[in-house]
Amino acid sequence: MTDKTENAFLKFFQSLYDWIKFALKGCRNIIIPHTLLYRFVLIILIPILFLQAVVLIFFLNRHWDTVSHRLAKDISGEIGMVITLIQNPDVPSEQVGLVIQSLNNQLGLNLSFESGSQLSTSSSSIQDTSPMHALTEELERFGYPLSIHETSDQKAQIALQLDRGVLHALISKKRFFSSTVYVFMAGLFGFSFLLFIIAFLFMKNQVRSIEKLSQVAELFGQGQSVTTFRPTGATEVRQAGLSFIKMRNRIQRYLSERTGMLSAVSHDLRTPLTRMKLQLSFLEQSEGVEDLQKDILEMEHMIEAYLSFARGEGKEQTENISLNQLLSEIVTKLTRSGQRLDFHQECDVTCACRPNELTRAITNILTNAARYATKAHMVLGTYRNQARLIIDDNGPGIPPEKRNEVFKAFYRLEKSRNTNTGGIGLGLTITRDIILAHGGEIKLSDSPMGGLRVVILLPQSMS
């Protein structure tokens, strides 16, 4: 190959580099893979491809060019020896044919000579990028008019105008092309592919440890037990796994201590409230005494809610249950109590959850719908590999600016002190805590029915 070929290769790879740079800048999220494994694959693949490009451009190009010129020089040397014999005046013209036939047998050349004929034109159909181009350069050094063409069967048809006539030669491609180039390229790509497969399997094994840690973290976020997890993989991954175990133990210890403290404080508060109720019972009924009794009654409701929450928190085991059956049971109980509720099931959904806690969370929402609306509609389906529950009602709804506030403890949209109309402000708080503990989400928006829409997303069971 010539310098023109090398420049063409360099321009091609420069254009390829500019295109890749533009594509990465404009479409980064599409081209760059999102998973860690395939990013590792990309990190391994790019250097391999770059190395192969460098080898093909700089080493193989020079090797091919050198070998082609050496083989062409050997062929031109043999043809030059024939030309010398033909041009020798001591060799009679009638013996030239015998000389060429003898050389054909000894050198393995396909030569012929037309005595006294003239070459019509001096031309060449050999491309600059063809391995035969080196042969053309070598033959031109003899200084004779030359015609060389490449045949359909990959042979070079040569005609040289000599003093006595025209020398014809038909040279096979095997004479001026080395097959070691193909062997080298096959070995290069073969070993690169083998190394890539080995690296891919190794990185896949390393990533498996990270995926396992991610799955365990997801299960823990859903409130499921992860006591069987053991860190594996590289040192950094093991350290991350050990840090996760320490974090899990601290969170569980904190939740246990908080639940115990909440239960103890709530229980201890019931004693002074009982004494206050007893003392108020001996006082004469008046407006002030009635207000105090209402305050004590409201505090008792709050303490009971605290105790109920503390008793159920963290004690129930996670189960794989049919969410369709759980919701059907809830709807049956509520419709028996007179609530108007439509339930539509799009598909069967299995969810890993704590049934009693989830029942309480959904019942809180439906109870609020029954309190403020005359009709509610519930739809169970899936969305992006998650269980999706949509609850619509025709009540007054919640203003957009208040939808984050209603999840705060003791926050009530209804500002009266009547707990029968406004509750104590813990229902949605407890509901959100339960949904989040299951690894889900709860969102509030406007309902097509004119009231409030509640959307609950829960992870589907992995089994």
Secondary structure as UniProt FT lines:
FT   HELIX           3..26
FT   HELIX           28..31
FT   HELIX           36..54
FT   HELIX           55..60
FT   HELIX           61..87
FT   TURN            89..90
FT   HELIX           93..95
FT   HELIX           96..107
FT   STRAND          111..115
FT   TURN            128..129
FT   TURN            131..132
FT   HELIX           133..140
FT   TURN            141..142
FT   STRAND          146..150
FT   TURN            152..153
FT   STRAND          155..161
FT   STRAND          165..172
FT   HELIX           173..175
FT   HELIX           180..221
FT   TURN            222..223
FT   TURN            227..228
FT   HELIX           235..281
FT   HELIX           287..312
FT   TURN            313..315
FT   STRAND          319..322
FT   HELIX           323..336
FT   TURN            337..338
FT   STRAND          341..345
FT   STRAND          350..353
FT   HELIX           355..372
FT   STRAND          376..383
FT   TURN            384..385
FT   STRAND          386..393
FT   HELIX           400..402
FT   TURN            403..404
FT   HELIX           405..407
FT   TURN            409..410
FT   HELIX           419..422
FT   HELIX           427..437
FT   TURN            438..439
FT   STRAND          441..446
FT   TURN            448..449
FT   STRAND          452..460
//
